């Protein structure tokens, strides 16, 4: 995501103009835009004209619309973001107050304005929104996935991209493979065809250039995890090695990045098992994903040992912060980014205030995990918020207080 213009004021009001460059940027836009914000973007609207003769004709016209955001609809698989709301500017084809849905598109600028209203209409660019904006803007060029995973079994493969903030299913391959029969070669032919289609799809999704004369030869290749039950993944690895030594020499660049690991099945729900394997953890040790996974592993280990130095749940964590237990010397507040998508302004302010207190007042560390990663999903199971404490703390019995 490129930042074209930034006009955020000191009081938190202001607007930024952004240009999404790649599909993951739509995820960032989804986390930035909130109900009540003002969004300016180009739109296509079908307009029907009635002629003097009574006949009608329709045409699609391009408009620049401003809407007050009401709802967002994000499809993570296709990375499509639809933002609906009431139109705030009048045009020859629209009236103020009409509802319209803006479809944000790659390489098309949009302007997002947030207001700080005394009537509680908006919260402006608070600390979380500013942090989300920094995550969204890729100063160093095009952001790439940290790893690629092919989770497979006979006749079935799922190609997934593991990014910094989300894991995306890019393609599903499903083919019929004949069963193994003694003396028959149909099964081997079927598997070769399956491997061929899977490899072609994988290279296309990775935008991997197999030409030996391409300048892309110097480009670092991301780790490619091949996972399956049995020997399907190792068979796929051997197929790629064979292609590299015979028909497609350019594939040799890909070979060092291939890692074969075991999975329970060829479905995407086995991906969490793949990413927990020691071999994969070593490979991804320096990635954001691995750091978040290790953090959740450390937290759950503290819970298992019952050291009273780990707590979870909204009231429990807020109590720990009040007691000064999430501060300097090892305190870590762990929050799911889902909490900041709340349409309830008071609810969002609650969590932003907690983050600001831990970070700016208590001196503790704050980690905001993506709910679209495995670590974030584990955190979701604990209420979306947890904390590692600087000293043991006995939690009060909130249930008995409620009674």
N, C-alpha and C positions, 0 to 999 in steps of 0.2 A: 504494500500500500504506500502510495506516495502522498505526501502532504503538500498540497499546492499553495494553500494560504492558511495562516493561523492568526486569528484575531480574538484570542481568549483574554478577557480583562482580569484584573486582580481580584475582583469580587466574585469571579466564577462564571459570569455571563460571557457570551461570545460565540463565535462560529469558526469552524474549520472547513476547508474545502479539501476533499480527499479524492484520490483516483485509485480504485482497486485494480491491481495488476494480475492477480492470480486467484484461483478459487478459494484458497484459505482466507483471503481478505474479506470474503463475504461473512465468514464466521466472526472476524473481528468487528465488522460493521454491525452484526447482530448483537454483539456485546456492548457496542458503543451507543446505539440508538435505543432510546427509551420512550414509552408513551409520554406525551406532553412536550417532547422535543419538536423543533421545526426543521423540516427536511425540504431542501430544494434540489430538484433533479429533473432531467428531461424525461418526457413521457410520450407515449403514442396513444392517442384516443380516437376511437371510431366516431365519426360525426355523420349524422344523417341529415340530408338537405331535401326539403320539399320544394319542387318546382311549381311555377305558376299553373301548369297543366294538371297538377295534382300528383304527378309521378315523383318518386323518391329515389335518391341516390346516396350512397354512403362512401366515405373515403377515410383513410387513416391519416391523421395529421400529427405532426410533431409539436409538442408544447413544452414550455418550461414552467413547471408547477411548483407551488409551495404548499405543503400540507402540515397540519398539526397532527403528529403521529398518534394513532389510537391503538393499532395492533401490528404485530410483526409475525411473519410466517417464514421460518427458515427450514429448508430441506438440506440436512448435512451431507447426504449422499450425492446430490447433484450440485450442492453449493449455490442454491438459488435463494435469494432473499426478496420477499415481497413485503412492502411496508404500506399500510393503509391508513387513511385519515381524512380529515376535512380540508378541502381546498381553501387557501387563505388569500389567493390572488385571482382577480377576475381576468379572463381572456375572452376573445371573440367566441370561444367554444365551451367555456366553463363559467360557472358562477360560484361566488363565495359561499361556502357552506356545503357544497356538494361533496360526496365521498368519492375518493379515487384511490387506486392501489398503484404505487410506484414500484416497478421492477428494477432493482439496481443491477447494473451490468458492468462487466469488466471493461476497463479502459474508457469509462465514462465518468466524468467528475460528478460528485454530489456534495452539497454543502449541508452540514449539520450544525444547528444552532441550539444552544441550551440556555435557558433563562433562570435567573434566581429571582423568584417572586415572593413578596411578603405574604401573599395569600396562599402560599404552599403549592402553587401551580407547577413549579419546577425546582430542581435541586442544583442546577447548573453543572459546571465542570468541577465536581468534587475530586478528592484525591484518587479515588478508584477510577473515575472516568479518565483522569489525566494519565494514570498508569496504563489503562487499557489503550489509550491513544498511542503511548510510547511503544507498547507491544505491537500495535497495528502497523506503525510506520516503519518500513524496512529501509533504513539508511544505507545499508551495505549492498543493496542490489536485491535481486530476486531471492526470496526465501525458498528453501527447498526442504523436502521431507528429510527427517533424520535417518530413516530406514524404510525399507520396503519388505513386506512379508507376503509370501505365497503359502497360504494354508490349504492343503490339498489332500485328496484321497483318490482312489481310482475313478476317473471320469468326472471329478469335481475339483475346482480350484477357485479360491478367493484371493484376489490381489489387493492388498491393503497398503496404504501409505501412512506411516507413523510420523506425524508432524510434531512441531513444538507444542501445539495446543490441542490437536485433535487427531484421531485415527479415522481415516476415510476409506471405505470400501470403494475401490476404483472400478473393479470389474469382476464379474462372476462368470466362470467358464463351466459349462455342464455338457458332457457328451456321454453317449452310450458306448461302453467298452465290453466286448464279448467276454464271457467267463473263460477261465483257464480250462483247457481240456487236453488230456494226454495225446500227444502227437499232432495237435493242432497249433497253427501259428496265428490264428485270428486275434487272440488276446494280445500278443506282442505287437501286431500291426495296429490294433486299436489303441494301445498305450502310446506307441510312437506318434500316431496322429494326434492324440490328446496332448502329448508333450510339445509337439510342433505348434499347435494352436495356442497353448499356454505360453510358450516362449515368445511367439510373435506378439501376443497381447501384452506380455510383460514389457518387452522392449518398446512397444508403442506407448504404453503408459509412462514409462521412465524417460521417454524421448531419447532413448539410447541409440547413438549413431554407430552402426557396425562398420562404417567405412574406415579403412586404414589410413586414408588420406585426409580424413576430417580433422579439423583443428580441435574437435572435442576429445581427441585422444588424451590430451593433457588434463582433462577435467576429472576431478576425484569422483569415484563411483561410490554411492552409498551402500551400506551393508544390505545384502539381500538374504533374508531368512527363508529357507525352504523347510516347511514343517508338514509332517504327516504321520499317521499311524503306519506301522510296518516299514516297507522299503520304497514307498512311492517317491518320497522326497529325494532319497539318494539316487533313485533311478532317473529322476528329472535332472539331477546334477550331472550324472554320467552322460545323459543325452546332450546337455549343453556343452560338456567337454568334448564330446564327439563332433558336434557341429563346429566348435572352435578349431578343431584340428583338421577338419575336412572342408566343408563348404563355406564357413563364415569365420575366417581368421580374426576379424575384428572383435569377436566375442571373447578373445583371450583377456581383454581388459576387464571383463566382468568376472572371470573365474576366481580371482583372489577375494572377491567380496561375498562369495556364496558361502552360506553357513547352513548346514543341515541339522535340524533339531527334531525332537519327537513331539507329536501332539496327539490328543485323544481322538480327533476326527479332522475332517477337512472343512469344518464349518467355522465361522468367525468367532463363535463363543470359545473356541480353543486357543484364540490368540493370547488371552491373558496367561494361560499356562506356558505358552511359548516364550513370552516376554519375561517370565519368572525363572526360566532356566539359567543356571550359572554361566553357561557359555554366552548366552545373549546379554546377560547383565554385564559381563566383562567387555563385550564389544560396544555396548551403548553407554559405558560408564560415564562418558563426558557429556552426555546429552541431557537436555532439560527433562525429558521423560524419565531417565534413570534417576536423576536427582529427586524427582517427585516420588518415584517408587520407593527409593531408599528411605525417604522421610516417613512415608506411611509404614514401611516395614519397621523402622525404629519405634514409631509410635505404638504399633500393635505389640511389639516386643515388650515395651514398658507396661502395657495393659496386661499382657500374659504373666509377667513377673509380679504384678500387683505391687509396684513400688510406690503407688500414689503420686507419681510424677507425670501422669498422663490423665487427661480428662476429655470428655466429649459431650456434645449436646449444648443447645443455646444457653440455658440458665446456668449449667455447670461451668461453662467456659467464662461467661460473664462474671460469675462469682470468683473464679480464679484470678481474673484480671483485677477485680476490685481488691483482692487480697494482696496484689502485687506479685503474684507467682508467675506471671508471664512477662518477665522483664529481662534485664541484663543478666548475663551469666548462663545463657542456654535456653531461655524462654522462647518458644516458637508458637505463634498463632497460625493455625492451618484452616483456611476458609475455602469453600467451594465457590467458584464464580457465579454459580446459579443464584446464590443469595442476593447478588447485586442486580439480578434481572427482575426482582420483585416489582410489580406494578404499584405496590403500596409504598408511597414516598416515605412514610414514617418508618416502615420496615427497612428500606434501603438505608435511611439515615442512621438507624440503629447499628447496622453492621459497619458502615463507613466510620462512624464515631468510635466503634470498638477498635477497628484497624488503626485509626489515627492515634488513639490513646496508647496502644501497645507499641507502635512504632516511634511516636514522637515524645511521649511522656515517660513510658516505662522503659524504653530502650530495648525492647524485645524484637525478635525477628518476625516477619509476617510472610507467609507463603500462600499465595492464591492459586489453587489447583483448578485445572480445567475439568469440568464435569464430563467432558467428552473423551477423557483419557481414563485408563484403568484405575490409576491412583485416585482420581477424582470420583470415580464411581464407588470405590471403597469408602471414601469419605462421606459420600451421600448416604451410605448405609448407617452412618453414625450421626446423622442429623445435619450434615453439611458443614459442621464446624467442630474443631478439636484443638487441643493445645498440649504441648510438652512444657512441663513446669520446671522452674529453677529450684524448687524445694518441694518435698512431699506435702500434700494438702488433703485433709480429710473432707470429703464433700458433705454438705448438709443434706438432710433427707427432705428433698423438695416435695415428695409425694405426701409426707405427713404434714408439711406446711399447708398444702392445698386443702387438706381435710380440716 
